Amino acid sequence: MKRKILIVLALLLAWSLYAQQQESWLGSLAPIARSIQRERGFPMEFARRGRLSVEEWRKRGRAEVAAALSYFPKGVPLDVKVHSVAKRDGYEVRTISFAGSAHYRVPAYLLVPTAGRGPHPAVVALHDHGGWFFHGKEKLVRMEGEHAALAGFRGQYYGNRTWADELARRGFVVIVPDAFYWGERRLQHTHPPEALQKRLAGLDPATEEYVRTMNTFLREQAAVLQTWLAFAGTTWMGIVNHDDRRCVDVLVSLPEVDRNRIGCAGLSGGGYRATYMTGMEPRLKASVIVGWMTSLPTTWDMPYTVHSSLFDAFSAHANLDHPDIASLGAPGCALFVQNCAQDRLFTRDGMDAAAEKIGAVYSALGHAERYRYRYYDVPHQFNAAMQEEAFAWLEKWLR
């Protein structure tokens, strides 16, 4: 009898632990979040367009996203400036900046082939979020004298490769901007707060410990950034997407670029940026979204916290799910979605639902061949094999 009781208790304990693991991180708040979405659905998704023409559906969808991004600075000339040039085998890396608005400039690397005949196809290379704010464009381009901490980061997420360099070797013009709040555009102080000074005391800026300490501080301030931007009536993603699209303006201004052969690609937060570029930038002919494609409501089912300090056009999701935003670019932008089967940022159901939803739009428009998605049996990353398939997709649609 005692043995049976012990077995029952063990089973109850095991079930309790399982239930704790499966409970949404939102706990008692999860049903409220779910009820909001279930009651409303996504009224502007392609399948619910009713009698709207495809053109009118796309026009209204983009207008909805633009309103949610809520960033409409006054137009100014690009004023592209070249600050330095580094010669490479078959291409050169120009360190440039251009006007994002009347009030700030966007630093970027511009990789231009020196071999082969132009004009060349071009790609906007979008760096990740990664919780690593200290560097931005440097994650994707190798430079002399770069910080030693980048090696480990690239090893974990990029297969020890700088994929913007790889594309330039293949004859692409590549622009790699610092997104707002990363790299040269990260939060910096003339007089750092006392708490930050204490954290950094005794740390050598050349060490990885210094960079990680700064990344932790910057991650902690991201919620403050979101709030202050809201007070200004705009969004973090609004600024990021505006500047990413401004990169297309730079590319079409260059004699080395074929304006009819421009694409974009990015991992993780770069994939999030690529989603908004795919849906909102009609000049793109191809894109690759890596490690960030899911149906958003499924994230509420996850038993651990993810997606904090995320940039987004939040109110857009009153009408459009994340995959719906990408589908606004169909079929003009040939889209390849690369998902990581071991990715802990999403549920498999969420990734499946998103990928299939986008595919249904391309199929309905008679261009199933312009969409592809694939799983890779790896954690969250954009490794060398994935990069090669992404490059092949860009070659296919931009050559």
C-alpha positions in Angstrom: 0.0 0.0 0.0 2.8 2.4 0.9 4.5 1.6 -2.4 1.3 2.5 -4.3 1.0 5.8 -2.4 4.6 6.7 -3.2 4.0 5.9 -6.9 0.9 8.1 -6.9 2.8 10.9 -5.2 5.6 10.6 -7.6 3.2 10.8 -10.5 1.5 13.8 -9.0 4.8 15.6 -8.5 5.9 14.8 -12.1 2.6 16.1 -13.4 2.9 19.3 -11.3 6.4 19.9 -12.7 5.2 19.2 -16.2 2.3 21.6 -15.8 4.6 24.3 -14.4 6.9 23.9 -17.5 3.9 24.1 -19.8 2.2 27.1 -18.2 2.4 30.3 -20.1 5.0 32.8 -18.7 2.0 35.2 -18.6 0.3 32.9 -16.1 -3.1 34.2 -15.1 -2.8 37.1 -17.7 -2.5 34.8 -20.7 -6.2 34.1 -21.0 -6.9 37.8 -21.2 -4.3 38.3 -24.0 -5.7 35.3 -25.9 -9.3 36.5 -25.6 -8.4 39.9 -27.1 -6.9 38.3 -30.2 -9.5 35.5 -30.6 -12.4 38.0 -30.4 -11.0 40.2 -33.1 -8.8 37.9 -35.2 -6.7 39.7 -37.9 -9.3 41.6 -39.9 -6.9 42.7 -42.7 -5.3 39.3 -43.4 -5.4 38.3 -47.1 -8.0 35.5 -46.5 -10.5 38.1 -45.1 -10.1 40.8 -47.8 -13.6 40.0 -49.0 -14.3 41.9 -52.2 -11.2 44.1 -52.1 -8.9 43.8 -55.0 -5.4 42.6 -54.3 -4.1 46.1 -55.0 -6.6 47.7 -52.6 -5.9 45.1 -49.9 -2.2 45.8 -50.2 -2.7 49.6 -50.2 -4.9 49.4 -47.1 -2.5 47.0 -45.3 0.5 49.1 -45.9 -1.4 52.2 -44.8 -2.3 50.4 -41.5 1.3 49.4 -40.9 2.6 52.9 -41.8 0.2 54.4 -39.2 1.4 51.9 -36.6 5.0 52.7 -37.3 4.1 56.3 -36.7 7.3 57.9 -38.0 7.0 60.5 -40.7 10.1 62.8 -40.7 10.3 65.7 -43.2 12.2 64.7 -46.3 15.8 65.7 -46.7 18.5 65.0 -49.3 20.5 61.8 -48.7 23.8 63.7 -48.4 25.9 60.5 -48.7 29.4 61.0 -47.3 32.3 58.6 -47.7 34.6 58.7 -44.7 37.1 55.9 -45.6 37.6 53.1 -48.1 39.2 49.7 -47.4 40.3 47.7 -50.5 39.6 44.0 -50.5 40.1 41.2 -53.0 37.4 41.9 -55.6 35.5 44.6 -53.7 35.9 47.6 -51.4 34.3 48.6 -48.1 33.3 52.2 -47.9 32.5 53.6 -44.5 29.7 56.0 -45.2 27.0 58.0 -43.5 23.8 59.5 -44.9 21.0 61.7 -43.6 18.2 59.7 -42.0 16.3 62.9 -41.2 17.1 66.6 -40.6 18.3 65.6 -37.1 20.5 62.6 -37.4 22.8 60.6 -39.8 23.0 56.9 -40.3 26.4 55.3 -40.3 26.8 52.3 -42.6 29.2 50.1 -44.5 28.8 50.1 -48.3 30.5 47.1 -50.0 31.0 47.6 -53.7 32.5 45.0 -56.2 35.6 46.2 -58.1 35.6 43.1 -60.3 33.0 42.3 -63.0 30.8 44.6 -64.9 28.1 46.7 -63.3 25.5 47.7 -62.6 25.3 45.1 -59.9 22.4 43.6 -57.9 22.3 44.9 -54.4 21.2 43.8 -50.9 20.4 45.6 -47.7 22.0 43.5 -45.0 20.2 43.8 -41.7 22.1 43.0 -38.5 20.4 41.1 -35.7 19.1 42.3 -32.3 20.8 39.6 -30.3 20.6 41.6 -27.1 24.0 42.8 -28.3 23.7 46.5 -28.8 27.3 47.5 -28.6 27.9 46.5 -32.2 25.6 46.7 -35.2 26.9 46.7 -38.7 30.2 45.3 -37.5 28.5 41.9 -36.9 28.2 41.4 -40.7 31.4 43.0 -42.0 35.0 42.1 -41.0 37.2 45.2 -40.4 40.8 45.7 -39.3 41.2 46.4 -35.6 37.7 45.2 -34.7 36.7 44.3 -31.2 37.7 40.8 -30.0 34.3 40.1 -28.6 32.8 39.9 -32.1 34.5 36.6 -32.8 32.5 34.7 -30.3 29.2 36.3 -31.3 29.8 35.5 -35.0 30.8 32.0 -34.1 27.5 31.4 -32.3 25.1 33.0 -34.8 26.9 33.3 -38.1 29.1 30.2 -38.5 32.2 32.4 -38.0 31.4 34.3 -41.3 30.6 37.9 -42.1 28.0 37.3 -44.7 27.9 40.8 -46.1 31.5 40.2 -47.2 30.5 36.9 -48.7 27.8 38.6 -50.8 30.2 41.3 -52.0 32.7 38.6 -53.2 29.8 37.2 -55.3 29.3 40.5 -57.1 26.6 42.2 -55.0 26.6 45.8 -53.7 25.8 45.5 -50.0 24.7 48.2 -47.6 24.9 47.5 -43.9 23.5 50.2 -41.7 23.6 50.6 -37.9 20.0 50.3 -36.7 18.8 52.9 -34.2 20.1 51.9 -30.7 22.9 49.7 -32.1 26.6 50.3 -32.8 27.5 53.9 -33.3 23.8 54.8 -32.6 23.6 53.1 -29.2 22.8 55.0 -26.1 25.9 56.9 -25.0 26.5 59.5 -22.3 28.9 62.4 -22.0 28.5 61.9 -18.2 27.5 58.2 -17.6 25.0 57.6 -14.7 26.7 56.7 -11.5 25.3 53.2 -11.5 26.8 52.5 -14.9 30.1 54.0 -13.8 30.2 51.5 -10.9 29.5 48.6 -13.2 32.3 49.6 -15.6 34.8 50.4 -12.9 38.1 48.6 -13.6 36.9 47.1 -16.9 39.0 47.5 -20.0 36.9 48.6 -23.0 38.9 46.2 -25.1 37.6 43.1 -23.2 34.4 41.1 -23.8 33.4 41.6 -20.2 33.2 45.4 -20.8 31.0 44.8 -23.9 28.7 42.4 -22.1 28.3 44.8 -19.2 27.3 47.5 -21.6 24.9 45.2 -23.5 23.2 44.4 -20.2 22.8 48.1 -19.4 21.5 48.9 -22.8 19.1 46.0 -22.7 17.7 47.3 -19.4 17.2 50.8 -20.9 15.3 49.5 -23.9 11.9 49.7 -22.1 12.7 53.3 -21.2 13.5 54.0 -24.9 10.1 52.5 -26.0 8.3 54.6 -23.5 10.0 57.9 -24.4 9.5 57.3 -28.1 5.8 56.7 -27.3 5.7 60.0 -25.5 7.1 61.5 -28.8 4.3 59.8 -30.7 6.5 57.4 -32.6 7.9 53.8 -32.4 11.4 52.2 -32.3 10.5 50.1 -35.3 9.2 53.2 -37.1 12.7 54.8 -37.0 14.4 51.5 -37.8 12.2 50.7 -40.8 12.5 54.3 -42.1 16.2 54.1 -42.0 16.3 50.6 -43.6 14.1 51.9 -46.5 16.4 54.9 -46.7 19.2 52.4 -47.5 17.2 51.5 -50.6 17.2 55.2 -51.5 21.0 55.2 -51.2 21.3 52.1 -53.4 19.2 53.4 -56.2 21.3 56.6 -56.2 24.5 54.7 -57.0 25.7 54.2 -60.6 27.1 50.8 -59.5 23.6 49.5 -58.6 20.8 48.1 -60.9 17.7 49.7 -59.2 15.5 46.8 -60.5 17.6 44.1 -58.7 17.5 45.0 -55.0 16.8 42.7 -52.0 17.3 42.3 -48.3 18.1 39.7 -45.7 18.6 39.4 -42.0 18.7 37.0 -39.0 16.6 37.3 -35.9 16.0 41.0 -35.3 17.3 41.4 -38.8 14.7 39.0 -39.9 12.1 41.1 -38.1 13.4 44.1 -40.0 13.3 42.1 -43.2 9.6 41.3 -42.6 8.7 45.0 -42.5 11.0 45.6 -45.5 9.3 42.8 -47.5 5.9 44.1 -46.7 6.5 47.9 -47.0 9.2 48.4 -49.6 7.8 47.9 -53.1 11.3 48.4 -54.7 12.5 45.0 -53.2 12.5 42.1 -55.6 13.8 39.4 -53.2 14.2 38.9 -49.5 15.3 36.3 -46.9 13.8 36.2 -43.4 15.9 34.1 -41.1 14.9 33.0 -37.6 12.0 35.3 -37.1 8.7 34.1 -38.6 5.9 33.1 -36.3 2.2 33.7 -35.7 2.4 36.1 -32.8 -0.5 34.7 -30.6 1.4 31.4 -30.2 4.1 33.1 -28.3 1.7 33.4 -25.3 1.8 29.6 -24.9 5.6 29.6 -24.2 6.6 28.7 -20.6 9.5 31.1 -20.4 9.9 34.8 -21.2 11.0 35.8 -24.7 10.8 38.8 -27.0 11.4 41.5 -24.4 13.0 44.8 -25.6 11.5 44.1 -29.0 11.0 46.8 -31.6 7.7 46.6 -33.4 4.7 48.5 -34.8 2.6 47.1 -32.1 -0.8 48.5 -33.0 -0.5 47.0 -36.5 -1.4 43.7 -34.9 -4.9 44.8 -34.2 -5.4 44.0 -37.9 -2.4 42.0 -39.1 -0.4 39.1 -37.8 3.4 39.1 -38.3 3.2 36.9 -41.4 0.5 39.1 -42.8 2.9 42.0 -42.9 5.4 40.0 -45.0 2.6 38.9 -47.3 1.9 42.5 -48.3 5.0 42.2 -50.5 3.6 39.2 -52.5 4.1 38.4 -55.2 6.5 41.1 -56.3 9.1 40.3 -53.7 10.3 36.7 -53.9 10.5 35.5 -50.3 12.5 32.8 -48.6 11.8 32.0 -45.0 14.5 30.1 -43.1 13.3 28.7 -39.7 15.4 27.0 -37.1 13.8 23.8 -35.8 15.5 24.0 -32.4 14.7 27.7 -32.0 13.5 28.4 -28.4 12.1 31.8 -29.4 9.0 30.3 -31.0 6.7 27.3 -31.0 6.8 24.9 -33.9 3.0 25.5 -34.4 3.6 29.2 -34.6 6.4 28.9 -37.2 4.3 26.4 -39.2 1.2 28.6 -39.2 3.1 31.7 -40.3 5.1 30.0 -43.1 2.0 28.3 -44.4 -0.1 31.5 -44.3 2.4 33.4 -46.4 2.6 30.5 -48.8 -1.1 30.5 -49.2 -1.0 34.1 -50.4 1.7 33.5 -53.0 -0.2 30.5 -54.2 -3.5 32.4 -54.4 -1.8 35.1 -56.5 -0.5 32.4 -58.9 3.2 32.7 -57.9 3.9 29.8 -55.6 7.4 29.6 -57.1 8.3 33.0 -55.7 8.0 31.7 -52.1 10.0 29.1 -50.2 10.3 28.1 -46.6 12.6 25.5 -45.0 13.5 24.3 -41.5 17.1 23.6 -40.4 17.7 21.3 -37.5 19.7 23.9 -35.6 19.2 26.4 -32.8 18.7 30.1 -33.5 21.4 31.0 -36.0 22.3 31.8 -39.7 25.1 29.3 -40.3 27.2 28.8 -43.4 24.9 26.3 -45.0 21.9 28.5 -44.4 23.8 31.4 -45.8 24.6 29.5 -49.0 21.0 28.7 -49.6 20.0 32.3 -48.9 22.6 33.5 -51.4 21.3 31.1 -54.0 17.8 32.5 -53.5 19.1 36.1 -54.0 21.1 35.0 -57.0 18.0 33.4 -58.5 15.8 36.4 -58.3 18.3 39.3 -58.5 20.6 38.1 -61.3 
